[in-house]
Amino acid sequence: MPVPRHWDPGNLIASNALDLVSMGFAL
């Protein structure tokens, strides 16, 4: 996963939350 030039904690948390939800549905 490429690191964005401008590190946005809010966006990072949102992306991680979406990943967790996706993994939850995949299980």
mmCIF entry with sequence, helices, sheets and N, C-alpha, C, O atoms, coordinates in Angstrom:
data_MODEL
# 
_entry.id   MODEL 
# 
_entity.id                         1 
_entity.type                       polymer 
_entity.pdbx_number_of_molecules   1 
# 
_entity_poly.entity_id                      1 
_entity_poly.type                           'polypeptide(L)' 
_entity_poly.nstd_linkage                   no 
_entity_poly.nstd_monomer                   no 
_entity_poly.pdbx_seq_one_letter_code       MPVPRHWDPGNLIASNALDLVSMGFAL 
_entity_poly.pdbx_seq_one_letter_code_can   MPVPRHWDPGNLIASNALDLVSMGFAL 
_entity_poly.pdbx_strand_id                 A 
# 
loop_
_entity_poly_seq.entity_id 
_entity_poly_seq.num 
_entity_poly_seq.mon_id 
_entity_poly_seq.hetero 
1 1  MET n 
1 2  PRO n 
1 3  VAL n 
1 4  PRO n 
1 5  ARG n 
1 6  HIS n 
1 7  TRP n 
1 8  ASP n 
1 9  PRO n 
1 10 GLY n 
1 11 ASN n 
1 12 LEU n 
1 13 ILE n 
1 14 ALA n 
1 15 SER n 
1 16 ASN n 
1 17 ALA n 
1 18 LEU n 
1 19 ASP n 
1 20 LEU n 
1 21 VAL n 
1 22 SER n 
1 23 MET n 
1 24 GLY n 
1 25 PHE n 
1 26 ALA n 
1 27 LEU n 
# 
_struct_asym.id          A 
_struct_asym.entity_id   1 
# 
_struct_conf.conf_type_id            HELX_P 
_struct_conf.id                      HELX_P1 
_struct_conf.pdbx_PDB_helix_id       AA1 
_struct_conf.beg_label_comp_id       PRO 
_struct_conf.beg_label_asym_id       A 
_struct_conf.beg_label_seq_id        9 
_struct_conf.pdbx_beg_PDB_ins_code   ? 
_struct_conf.end_label_comp_id       ALA 
_struct_conf.end_label_asym_id       A 
_struct_conf.end_label_seq_id        26 
_struct_conf.pdbx_end_PDB_ins_code   ? 
_struct_conf.beg_auth_comp_id        PRO 
_struct_conf.beg_auth_asym_id        A 
_struct_conf.beg_auth_seq_id         9 
_struct_conf.end_auth_comp_id        ALA 
_struct_conf.end_auth_asym_id        A 
_struct_conf.end_auth_seq_id         26 
_struct_conf.pdbx_PDB_helix_class    1 
_struct_conf.details                 ? 
_struct_conf.pdbx_PDB_helix_length   18 
# 
_struct_conf_type.id          HELX_P 
_struct_conf_type.criteria    ? 
_struct_conf_type.reference   ? 
# 
loop_
_atom_site.group_PDB 
_atom_site.id 
_atom_site.type_symbol 
_atom_site.label_atom_id 
_atom_site.label_alt_id 
_atom_site.label_comp_id 
_atom_site.label_asym_id 
_atom_site.label_entity_id 
_atom_site.label_seq_id 
_atom_site.pdbx_PDB_ins_code 
_atom_site.Cartn_x 
_atom_site.Cartn_y 
_atom_site.Cartn_z 
_atom_site.occupancy 
_atom_site.B_iso_or_equiv 
_atom_site.pdbx_formal_charge 
_atom_site.auth_seq_id 
_atom_site.auth_comp_id 
_atom_site.auth_asym_id 
_atom_site.auth_atom_id 
_atom_site.pdbx_PDB_model_num 
ATOM 1   N N  . MET A 1 1  ? 0.848   -1.199  0.000  1.00 0.00 ? 1  MET A N  1 
ATOM 2   C CA . MET A 1 1  ? 0.000   0.000   0.000  1.00 0.00 ? 1  MET A CA 1 
ATOM 3   C C  . MET A 1 1  ? 0.884   1.249   0.000  1.00 0.00 ? 1  MET A C  1 
ATOM 4   O O  . MET A 1 1  ? 1.639   1.480   0.945  1.00 0.00 ? 1  MET A O  1 
ATOM 5   N N  . PRO A 1 2  ? 0.787   2.054   -1.062 1.00 0.00 ? 2  PRO A N  1 
ATOM 6   C CA . PRO A 1 2  ? 1.650   3.244   -1.152 1.00 0.00 ? 2  PRO A CA 1 
ATOM 7   C C  . PRO A 1 2  ? 1.312   4.282   -0.091 1.00 0.00 ? 2  PRO A C  1 
ATOM 8   O O  . PRO A 1 2  ? 0.149   4.463   0.268  1.00 0.00 ? 2  PRO A O  1 
ATOM 9   N N  . VAL A 1 3  ? 2.330   4.955   0.400  1.00 0.00 ? 3  VAL A N  1 
ATOM 10  C CA . VAL A 1 3  ? 2.124   5.981   1.428  1.00 0.00 ? 3  VAL A CA 1 
ATOM 11  C C  . VAL A 1 3  ? 1.857   7.319   0.748  1.00 0.00 ? 3  VAL A C  1 
ATOM 12  O O  . VAL A 1 3  ? 2.655   7.745   -0.086 1.00 0.00 ? 3  VAL A O  1 
ATOM 13  N N  . PRO A 1 4  ? 0.762   7.992   1.078  1.00 0.00 ? 4  PRO A N  1 
ATOM 14  C CA . PRO A 1 4  ? 0.457   9.289   0.467  1.00 0.00 ? 4  PRO A CA 1 
ATOM 15  C C  . PRO A 1 4  ? 1.473   10.351  0.867  1.00 0.00 ? 4  PRO A C  1 
ATOM 16  O O  . PRO A 1 4  ? 2.046   10.290  1.956  1.00 0.00 ? 4  PRO A O  1 
ATOM 17  N N  . ARG A 1 5  ? 1.698   11.328  -0.017 1.00 0.00 ? 5  ARG A N  1 
ATOM 18  C CA . ARG A 1 5  ? 2.666   12.387  0.292  1.00 0.00 ? 5  ARG A CA 1 
ATOM 19  C C  . ARG A 1 5  ? 2.195   13.177  1.498  1.00 0.00 ? 5  ARG A C  1 
ATOM 20  O O  . ARG A 1 5  ? 2.987   13.473  2.393  1.00 0.00 ? 5  ARG A O  1 
ATOM 21  N N  . HIS A 1 6  ? 0.911   13.523  1.533  1.00 0.00 ? 6  HIS A N  1 
ATOM 22  C CA . HIS A 1 6  ? 0.369   14.239  2.692  1.00 0.00 ? 6  HIS A CA 1 
ATOM 23  C C  . HIS A 1 6  ? -0.322  13.208  3.574  1.00 0.00 ? 6  HIS A C  1 
ATOM 24  O O  . HIS A 1 6  ? -1.349  12.634  3.208  1.00 0.00 ? 6  HIS A O  1 
ATOM 25  N N  . TRP A 1 7  ? 0.270   12.988  4.746  1.00 0.00 ? 7  TRP A N  1 
ATOM 26  C CA . TRP A 1 7  ? -0.265  11.945  5.625  1.00 0.00 ? 7  TRP A CA 1 
ATOM 27  C C  . TRP A 1 7  ? -1.496  12.475  6.335  1.00 0.00 ? 7  TRP A C  1 
ATOM 28  O O  . TRP A 1 7  ? -1.408  13.400  7.142  1.00 0.00 ? 7  TRP A O  1 
ATOM 29  N N  . ASP A 1 8  ? -2.647  11.883  6.030  1.00 0.00 ? 8  ASP A N  1 
ATOM 30  C CA . ASP A 1 8  ? -3.912  12.337  6.619  1.00 0.00 ? 8  ASP A CA 1 
ATOM 31  C C  . ASP A 1 8  ? -4.429  11.275  7.592  1.00 0.00 ? 8  ASP A C  1 
ATOM 32  O O  . ASP A 1 8  ? -4.959  10.255  7.151  1.00 0.00 ? 8  ASP A O  1 
ATOM 33  N N  . PRO A 1 9  ? -4.287  11.490  8.906  1.00 0.00 ? 9  PRO A N  1 
ATOM 34  C CA . PRO A 1 9  ? -4.730  10.501  9.900  1.00 0.00 ? 9  PRO A CA 1 
ATOM 35  C C  . PRO A 1 9  ? -6.197  10.141  9.745  1.00 0.00 ? 9  PRO A C  1 
ATOM 36  O O  . PRO A 1 9  ? -6.563  8.970   9.856  1.00 0.00 ? 9  PRO A O  1 
ATOM 37  N N  . GLY A 1 10 ? -7.046  11.137  9.489  1.00 0.00 ? 10 GLY A N  1 
ATOM 38  C CA . GLY A 1 10 ? -8.481  10.864  9.350  1.00 0.00 ? 10 GLY A CA 1 
ATOM 39  C C  . GLY A 1 10 ? -8.738  9.936   8.183  1.00 0.00 ? 10 GLY A C  1 
ATOM 40  O O  . GLY A 1 10 ? -9.507  8.982   8.297  1.00 0.00 ? 10 GLY A O  1 
ATOM 41  N N  . ASN A 1 11 ? -8.089  10.216  7.047  1.00 0.00 ? 11 ASN A N  1 
ATOM 42  C CA . ASN A 1 11 ? -8.275  9.388   5.859  1.00 0.00 ? 11 ASN A CA 1 
ATOM 43  C C  . ASN A 1 11 ? -7.722  7.993   6.117  1.00 0.00 ? 11 ASN A C  1 
ATOM 44  O O  . ASN A 1 11 ? -8.309  6.997   5.691  1.00 0.00 ? 11 ASN A O  1 
ATOM 45  N N  . LEU A 1 12 ? -6.584  7.924   6.819  1.00 0.00 ? 12 LEU A N  1 
ATOM 46  C CA . LEU A 1 12 ? -5.966  6.635   7.125  1.00 0.00 ? 12 LEU A CA 1 
ATOM 47  C C  . LEU A 1 12 ? -6.902  5.798   7.988  1.00 0.00 ? 12 LEU A C  1 
ATOM 48  O O  . LEU A 1 12 ? -7.076  4.604   7.742  1.00 0.00 ? 12 LEU A O  1 
ATOM 49  N N  . ILE A 1 13 ? -7.501  6.418   8.994  1.00 0.00 ? 13 ILE A N  1 
ATOM 50  C CA . ILE A 1 13 ? -8.420  5.700   9.884  1.00 0.00 ? 13 ILE A CA 1 
ATOM 51  C C  . ILE A 1 13 ? -9.641  5.225   9.105  1.00 0.00 ? 13 ILE A C  1 
ATOM 52  O O  . ILE A 1 13 ? -10.117 4.107   9.304  1.00 0.00 ? 13 ILE A O  1 
ATOM 53  N N  . ALA A 1 14 ? -10.143 6.079   8.218  1.00 0.00 ? 14 ALA A N  1 
ATOM 54  C CA . ALA A 1 14 ? -11.313 5.712   7.413  1.00 0.00 ? 14 ALA A CA 1 
ATOM 55  C C  . ALA A 1 14 ? -10.968 4.520   6.521  1.00 0.00 ? 14 ALA A C  1 
ATOM 56  O O  . ALA A 1 14 ? -11.764 3.592   6.386  1.00 0.00 ? 14 ALA A O  1 
ATOM 57  N N  . SER A 1 15 ? -9.775  4.548   5.912  1.00 0.00 ? 15 SER A N  1 
ATOM 58  C CA . SER A 1 15 ? -9.365  3.448   5.040  1.00 0.00 ? 15 SER A CA 1 
ATOM 59  C C  . SER A 1 15 ? -9.239  2.160   5.848  1.00 0.00 ? 15 SER A C  1 
ATOM 60  O O  . SER A 1 15 ? -9.689  1.102   5.408  1.00 0.00 ? 15 SER A O  1 
ATOM 61  N N  . ASN A 1 16 ? -8.631  2.248   7.026  1.00 0.00 ? 16 ASN A N  1 
ATOM 62  C CA . ASN A 1 16 ? -8.476  1.064   7.872  1.00 0.00 ? 16 ASN A CA 1 
ATOM 63  C C  . ASN A 1 16 ? -9.837  0.526   8.297  1.00 0.00 ? 16 ASN A C  1 
ATOM 64  O O  . ASN A 1 16 ? -10.041 -0.687  8.340  1.00 0.00 ? 16 ASN A O  1 
ATOM 65  N N  . ALA A 1 17 ? -10.763 1.419   8.609  1.00 0.00 ? 17 ALA A N  1 
ATOM 66  C CA . ALA A 1 17 ? -12.103 0.990   9.018  1.00 0.00 ? 17 ALA A CA 1 
ATOM 67  C C  . ALA A 1 17 ? -12.784 0.264   7.861  1.00 0.00 ? 17 ALA A C  1 
ATOM 68  O O  . ALA A 1 17 ? -13.421 -0.770  8.065  1.00 0.00 ? 17 ALA A O  1 
ATOM 69  N N  . LEU A 1 18 ? -12.651 0.801   6.648  1.00 0.00 ? 18 LEU A N  1 
ATOM 70  C CA . LEU A 1 18 ? -13.264 0.157   5.479  1.00 0.00 ? 18 LEU A CA 1 
ATOM 71  C C  . LEU A 1 18 ? -12.633 -1.217  5.256  1.00 0.00 ? 18 LEU A C  1 
ATOM 72  O O  . LEU A 1 18 ? -13.331 -2.178  4.931  1.00 0.00 ? 18 LEU A O  1 
ATOM 73  N N  . ASP A 1 19 ? -11.305 -1.311  5.431  1.00 0.00 ? 19 ASP A N  1 
ATOM 74  C CA . ASP A 1 19 ? -10.622 -2.597  5.271  1.00 0.00 ? 19 ASP A CA 1 
ATOM 75  C C  . ASP A 1 19 ? -11.145 -3.600  6.296  1.00 0.00 ? 19 ASP A C  1 
ATOM 76  O O  . ASP A 1 19 ? -11.380 -4.761  5.963  1.00 0.00 ? 19 ASP A O  1 
ATOM 77  N N  . LEU A 1 20 ? -11.327 -3.160  7.539  1.00 0.00 ? 20 LEU A N  1 
ATOM 78  C CA . LEU A 1 20 ? -11.823 -4.059  8.585  1.00 0.00 ? 20 LEU A CA 1 
ATOM 79  C C  . LEU A 1 20 ? -13.236 -4.528  8.260  1.00 0.00 ? 20 LEU A C  1 
ATOM 80  O O  . LEU A 1 20 ? -13.564 -5.699  8.452  1.00 0.00 ? 20 LEU A O  1 
ATOM 81  N N  . VAL A 1 21 ? -14.069 -3.619  7.768  1.00 0.00 ? 21 VAL A N  1 
ATOM 82  C CA . VAL A 1 21 ? -15.444 -3.982  7.413  1.00 0.00 ? 21 VAL A CA 1 
ATOM 83  C C  . VAL A 1 21 ? -15.426 -4.979  6.257  1.00 0.00 ? 21 VAL A C  1 
ATOM 84  O O  . VAL A 1 21 ? -16.179 -5.953  6.252  1.00 0.00 ? 21 VAL A O  1 
ATOM 85  N N  . SER A 1 22 ? -14.553 -4.722  5.271  1.00 0.00 ? 22 SER A N  1 
ATOM 86  C CA . SER A 1 22 ? -14.472 -5.630  4.121  1.00 0.00 ? 22 SER A CA 1 
ATOM 87  C C  . SER A 1 22 ? -14.036 -7.020  4.576  1.00 0.00 ? 22 SER A C  1 
ATOM 88  O O  . SER A 1 22 ? -14.581 -8.028  4.126  1.00 0.00 ? 22 SER A O  1 
ATOM 89  N N  . MET A 1 23 ? -13.048 -7.067  5.472  1.00 0.00 ? 23 MET A N  1 
ATOM 90  C CA . MET A 1 23 ? -12.579 -8.365  5.969  1.00 0.00 ? 23 MET A CA 1 
ATOM 91  C C  . MET A 1 23 ? -13.677 -9.047  6.772  1.00 0.00 ? 23 MET A C  1 
ATOM 92  O O  . MET A 1 23 ? -13.822 -10.269 6.721  1.00 0.00 ? 23 MET A O  1 
ATOM 93  N N  . GLY A 1 24 ? -14.443 -8.266  7.508  1.00 0.00 ? 24 GLY A N  1 
ATOM 94  C CA . GLY A 1 24 ? -15.539 -8.830  8.302  1.00 0.00 ? 24 GLY A CA 1 
ATOM 95  C C  . GLY A 1 24 ? -16.575 -9.476  7.398  1.00 0.00 ? 24 GLY A C  1 
ATOM 96  O O  . GLY A 1 24 ? -17.077 -10.558 7.701  1.00 0.00 ? 24 GLY A O  1 
ATOM 97  N N  . PHE A 1 25 ? -16.900 -8.815  6.283  1.00 0.00 ? 25 PHE A N  1 
ATOM 98  C CA . PHE A 1 25 ? -17.885 -9.386  5.365  1.00 0.00 ? 25 PHE A CA 1 
ATOM 99  C C  . PHE A 1 25 ? -17.307 -10.600 4.646  1.00 0.00 ? 25 PHE A C  1 
ATOM 100 O O  . PHE A 1 25 ? -18.040 -11.517 4.277  1.00 0.00 ? 25 PHE A O  1 
ATOM 101 N N  . ALA A 1 26 ? -15.986 -10.603 4.449  1.00 0.00 ? 26 ALA A N  1 
ATOM 102 C CA . ALA A 1 26 ? -15.353 -11.702 3.718  1.00 0.00 ? 26 ALA A CA 1 
ATOM 103 C C  . ALA A 1 26 ? -15.328 -12.973 4.561  1.00 0.00 ? 26 ALA A C  1 
ATOM 104 O O  . ALA A 1 26 ? -15.319 -14.079 4.020  1.00 0.00 ? 26 ALA A O  1 
ATOM 105 N N  . LEU A 1 27 ? -15.316 -12.817 5.887  1.00 0.00 ? 27 LEU A N  1 
ATOM 106 C CA . LEU A 1 27 ? -15.235 -14.009 6.747  1.00 0.00 ? 27 LEU A CA 1 
ATOM 107 C C  . LEU A 1 27 ? -16.499 -14.853 6.669  1.00 0.00 ? 27 LEU A C  1 
ATOM 108 O O  . LEU A 1 27 ? -16.593 -15.888 7.330  1.00 0.00 ? 27 LEU A O  1 
# 
